[in-house]
Amino acid sequence: MQRVNETREKILDIIKSPTLTHEQKVASLANAADSLLEVLDLPEGLDELMNVPEDKKCICDLNEGHAPLRPRYIIPDYAKFMKEGSRFLQLMPPTDLYEALNSLLIFYKHVPSVTNFPVYLGQLDMLLEPFIQNVDDATAKKLLRGFLVHVDRTILDSFSHANIGPMPTRTGRLLLELETELMQAVPNLTLKYEEGVTDDDFAIQAVKTALRSAKPSFANHCMFRQELGENYVIASCYNGLPLGGGSYTLCRLILGNIAKRASGIEDFKTNQLPYVMDIMARYMDARIRFEVEESGFFENNFLAKEGFISRNRFTAMFGLVGLAECVNILLEKEGRPGRFGHDEYATELGESIIRQIYEFNEKHHNPYCEITGGHFLLHAQVGISEDKNISPGTRIPIGEEPDEMIDHLMVINHFHKYFPSGTGDIFPMDITVHQNPEYVLDIVKGSFRKELRYLSFYEKNSDVIRITGYLVKRSEIEKLKSGQNVLHDTTALGMGAAQNGKVFDRKVR
């Protein structure tokens, strides 16, 4: 009864909130109602690891709810939709650019996710290139501008992600031109980059766009393709996932808090970490089983019934945060000097921890993750707004970055290879880089040759910035601080991350 009363108070607070929009209130009320259900077969020991004060929490389910009614991340095959249309939506295949853009905007309204907005908007250059051939640049740009503005004003969450590349296209160039001009937080955007395929002119245009609008980010196309196959996408923050499928769930280990439970490195590796990993894996198994066997989503949703997604192309993401804090705590417990990001032994310890998690994941089997060999995918989670003293994934903490960028890159080079479903690092750049965008492209080329996976850049004074994996406008954060309503729900997350995660204080390169 205590939980019911607490939920009632929370519901009333949501209703009375002066800053939430109507849509944000509706989503928050649905989450509150879901929190009253208990339908999952929870593993013993979960409660003491997840439903505890933040400084003791070792497992976090990222607010997915107690009764998952759909997968967390859904990746429709938009090319199939453009070719065949949809019976449920009563749409014929589009025949020109106007119809193609209109059809996509309609489709987006019917793609669910954990955010209630689509986390993947398609490989836009390839989807639209066939329809743009007979349209002049001025007309095409006007139609694409309207499309992008519509997306920004109706998909109110910057975890919505579109892809372009690796090959240059007319559509891709026009989209970059428009993103430079519009400087919008939505959609998030990734360029799949492959040296020798992505020509330098197109890549330099992408760099210039990123400096203005914090997008696109650069994904190592060769690396993702080798691990996930040709039909992969980048969705949500920077999540590599199978096209026509997605991810059932994403839970995360909070490594720093697990380290607090240990007496030292040996106890951490032998007892504490294996214990927490086992419970989180079995918790994820329970969530997946309910989604597949009881929720009815795959039997009843038109996306599955019409073949835009297939249940056997879904996997799950075994996430983690706070490697830096974990290493630093363990070093302190052992009485050893050094800090993560600045000490060779600290880097080696960090990599040994990630390798142990990777090996555990490879041994754990889930029958509904066929597309990834019955295993989850490791994911370096970007953090949430409430995180304090918890660095995203395997990143070096803000304020402790090495002085030289090459030293920073050499540290993170140890970790990107373990995370096929996503990891990445973010670099704000000095304003002078506008005079030499080739410098940024050289960083991308050199990093990808060394098997770094995903890099993001923005100019330090840009209004649009990358918070962790999502985009927010500084001007919108200021509005929210002053008590005004803001359009995008991710603005509130960005404000929290700015306060707790110090994202405005990243070292400028």
C-alpha angles and dihedrals in degrees: 000000000000090000091049091052092047090051091050090053090049091050091052091049089053092050092050097043111130094201104044117092120227092261092049091050092051092051092047092049091052090053091050092053092048090054090069093064127089110190104135126096095236121202117244112261096030095109095060090050100044112022097056136095114301095252090058100038112118100171127044126184094195095237096295091150136242095271112037108212095182138007117283096239123027121191111192122198097243092179089063089051092051090050099043108019119216132282093201093050091041091231127144120212109282118254102193141020095270092053092044093054093043092050092050092050090052092047093051091061090063101047110099129201140156088285094046088242128089112271092199125047099180141257089299099188094053093040094052103032094087090055097047099058096091096039124091119236096253093053094042091049092049092051093045091048091055090048093052093046090049090051092050093049098044106031093064098189128075093214084085105107137194128189135215133178160342088171118049115248136177089244091051092052093049091049090052091049090052095045088053090053100040099042093198128166093224131094107035108218137204130191111212098220127201120170110236093023101054102060118225095244091058092044092049089051088053091050092051090049092049092052090055101038106017089246150135103041117203121247123194097241095189092053096048093043092051092053104034103023131243093300100066129124138197109234140170107357102346102315118158107213139158117270112245091025133047140180126312094204147347121211125168140214114225096215098188092058091047088054090054088062093056129086090214145323095300094050090046094052098037102039120004103044096043091048094052094042092053093052093047092049092051090046089054089048089055093050092049093047091054093048093049102035106030115017094070092217097128093045097048113026115097092226090067097035092055095042100249086126131019124208092224091060093064125101134166135244122237101203137192140183137183103043090148094054090044092055094044093050092049092048090051092049089052092047092240124142123233140079132234109269095025107056130063094217090050090053091048091049091049093051092048089054093049090046090053091052090047092051092048090052092050090056096046113089130204117183094214097056096076094141090065098040095269092301135108120244119246113242131189098216118218097225133245132258093258094057113118120184089356115118119209115262111311097336124136108251117264109259093030100069116136115261094240120057092218089060090050092051093047091057097048090044087077093063115035094079093066096060115069091162093055152307131155148163131229128217125187109207132214116256091248090070088080086076092054113031088157086074090065092046090052088054090052094048095047093044094050091049085058091050100255106157113208135008133184130194137183135168110259095240097044116128090218110063136172108245100189108314098334133066130244134172116239089217091057092051089054090052091052092048089056091054098258125138116255128200102229122062090210089068089075090051090051092051090052092047091050091053099040103025100036092226091163089061100063115137110265115229 
